Amino acid sequence: MSKVVRYQFMGSWFWFWLLCVSAVGIPFAILYLLNGTVRLESELSDPEEFLEAYRTGKLAKSRPTVLQKA
């Protein structure tokens, strides 16, 4: 089985950008970004179908059906 690994930020973008705007908050913004990011792994039975859907832009519409086939 092939795996697709992606990272997704689960924190608040508002707080992240608010920390980035202030010069003192930039180190805290980086820590907030690293702590709020999770790693998502999905196993795929047909990676070629996933790549084709990703390249053609159909992934946003059909993502649940493509990933559920795994």
Secondary structure as GFF3:
##gff-version 3
##sequence-region A 1 70
A	DSSP	beta_strand	2	9	.	.	.	ID=ss1
A	DSSP	alpha_helix	13	21	.	.	.	ID=ss2
A	DSSP	alpha_helix	26	35	.	.	.	ID=ss3
A	DSSP	beta_strand	37	44	.	.	.	ID=ss4
A	DSSP	alpha_helix	47	56	.	.	.	ID=ss5
A	DSSP	alpha_helix	59	68	.	.	.	ID=ss6
###
